[in-house]
Amino acid sequence: MKCEEAKLLLADYWAQTLRDQDEMELEAHFATCPACREETVRLESMWKGLAALPPEEPDSKMRSRFYESLGAYRLGAESRAKKWWPLSPALQIAASFAILALGLAGGYALRTDNTSDQVAQLREEVTGMRQLVALSLLQQQSASERLRGVGYAFRAEPSNTEVLAALVSAINNDASVNVRLAAVDALHTFSGSPSTRQAVMEALPKQNVPLVQVALIDLLVDFKDRQARPELRRLASDESVNDGVKQRALWALETLQ
Amino acid sequence: MNDNALMQEVAGGQIGQLAILFERHHRSLFRYFVSMQRDRQVAEDLVQDVFFRMLRYRASYDSAQSFTGWMYQIARNAFMDHTRKKRDVVDIDEFADRRPEFASKQPGPEETVVRKQDLGLLQRALDMLPTEKREVLVLSRLQGMKHDEIAIVLGCEVGTVKVRVFRAVKALEQIYTGLEQERQENVS
């Protein structure tokens, strides 16, 4: 065995995954080559020393942060899953009549029932409170607090421009990728607003994290926003853009044809 | 239930099952990230990022491949994205200057083998290794991954992993020797 061949076996030798035959040949080589033997002893002490380095333990707060993020994600996933509007035109017409009938009946009931007025007022106040909490949490120093803020934003009124602006600001400026991604998910709630589409279009060129870029592209596809095509073309042809993002942009261009 | 089966359930929409995977793997991921860049806060954020990415990419999970390999591929991408973002601010190898010295501790069985070796110096040498060399040592020695799993993570042949391990240990030994000489000169 030559010295170079012996060196190629050392990784397996240290990991104790060397075949018996190779191990015998390697040890036979060490017996005849003092230089290799000495080098292996020196390197082996490094290998063994690495195992003695004290392991770092995460802070206990990490676990609560994870469960909080998971909760926010589930909330977002559930809100997206509740897209119940039927795709078939016939069913859409039927659903429209059903809603109209419910609206008329509900309107009549509310006109005649003071308690219902109070309940509606209470609901409005709770919604307002949620929006305030969302806006307040989105300004916090801690990333997990801001994630909680995004969780509240999911339950905001889709017409609330302040919450929308705070989410767009989080997407553009937040230091945490998790918060940015959660904010992108929360924008599904605001999908009906033209200003949301405009904000997403403007946010896309400002991003440099591939994960956020992909999430924004997916959002534009969900919005069926054909006006996004020039920006998608630019991304797909930009040499500095991550390959995965380019592929997603090409996919989005095909989907939005 | 093994990791692959759990991840398949996550991919199928049972998002809550991710909590079990988190409990099994968050410590080893945390150690990987701390070993790669010494900042504990950043390491915690990156661990969160990995599990978040698992959710995002769950539909693309292939149960035929090793879950650990897939998870560390995601971890590696998260780390590289972080490094790219930070590059303008601080060079990755500057972290070597920031790490605290280890407190002295009772020698364990492994340390009897390296009893004359200063673990603080070894940690400094590891931190000073170029990123790609440090990474292969962290995965193989500190994370205890097999060579074929590392090959999946790094996207190379198993033989290449073995060569990289040898070269990384050799580079580590050279840096360690240099640091040891420097310290002796300072003492005398």
Contacts between the chains, C-beta under 8 A, distances in Angstrom:
chain1	res1	chain2	res2	distance
A	7	B	166	5.7
A	8	B	159	7.9
A	8	B	162	6.7
A	8	B	163	6.7
A	8	B	166	7.3
A	10	B	165	7.9
A	10	B	166	5.1
A	10	B	169	7.7
A	11	B	140	7.6
A	11	B	147	6.9
A	11	B	161	7.4
A	11	B	162	3.8
A	11	B	163	7.5
A	11	B	165	3.9
A	11	B	166	5.4
A	12	B	147	7.6
A	12	B	162	6.4
A	14	B	165	7.6
A	14	B	169	7.6
A	15	B	140	6.9
A	15	B	146	7.8
A	15	B	147	7.0
A	17	B	146	7.6
A	17	B	147	7.2
A	42	B	173	5.7
A	43	B	166	7.9
A	43	B	169	4.9
A	43	B	170	6.2
A	43	B	173	5.5
A	45	B	113	7.2
A	45	B	114	5.3
A	45	B	117	6.2
A	46	B	122	7.2
A	46	B	169	5.4
A	46	B	172	5.1
A	46	B	173	4.9
A	46	B	176	6.5
A	47	B	141	6.7
A	47	B	169	5.8
A	48	B	110	5.9
A	48	B	113	4.8
A	48	B	114	5.5
A	49	B	110	7.7
A	49	B	114	4.3
A	49	B	117	5.0
A	49	B	119	6.8
A	49	B	122	4.8
A	50	B	122	7.2
A	50	B	126	7.2
A	50	B	137	6.5
A	50	B	141	4.4
A	50	B	142	6.5
A	51	B	110	5.0
A	51	B	141	6.4
A	51	B	142	8.0
A	52	B	108	6.3
A	52	B	110	4.0
A	52	B	111	4.8
A	52	B	114	6.2
A	52	B	119	6.0
A	53	B	119	6.1
A	53	B	122	6.7
A	53	B	123	5.8
A	53	B	126	7.5
A	53	B	142	7.2
A	54	B	102	6.5
A	54	B	105	6.8
A	54	B	119	7.7
A	55	B	31	5.6
A	55	B	142	7.8
A	56	B	30	6.7
A	56	B	31	5.5
A	56	B	34	4.4
A	56	B	35	7.8
A	56	B	40	7.0
A	56	B	43	7.7
A	57	B	27	7.0
A	57	B	30	7.7
A	58	B	26	6.5
A	58	B	27	6.3
A	58	B	30	4.2
A	58	B	40	7.8
A	58	B	43	7.5
A	58	B	44	6.1
A	58	B	47	7.1
A	59	B	40	7.3
A	59	B	44	6.6
A	62	B	26	6.8
A	62	B	30	7.3
A	62	B	44	4.9
A	62	B	47	6.7
A	62	B	48	7.6
A	63	B	22	7.9
A	63	B	26	7.5
A	65	B	44	7.4
A	65	B	48	6.2
A	66	B	19	7.9
A	66	B	22	5.5
A	66	B	26	7.1
A	66	B	47	7.8
A	66	B	48	6.1
A	66	B	51	6.4
A	67	B	19	7.1
A	69	B	48	5.9
A	69	B	51	7.7
A	69	B	52	6.5
A	70	B	15	7.1
A	70	B	16	7.7
A	70	B	18	6.4
A	70	B	19	6.5
A	70	B	22	8.0
A	70	B	51	7.7
A	73	B	15	6.9
A	73	B	52	7.2
A	73	B	55	5.9
A	74	B	15	5.5
A	74	B	16	7.5
A	77	B	15	6.5
A	143	B	45	6.8
A	176	B	45	6.5
A	177	B	49	5.7
A	177	B	52	7.8
A	177	B	81	7.5
A	178	B	45	7.4
A	178	B	48	5.6
A	178	B	49	6.1
A	178	B	52	5.3
A	181	B	52	6.4
A	181	B	56	7.2
A	208	B	84	7.6
A	208	B	85	7.0
A	209	B	81	5.7
A	209	B	85	7.0
A	210	B	81	6.7
A	211	B	53	6.5
A	211	B	56	7.0
A	211	B	81	7.1
A	215	B	56	7.4
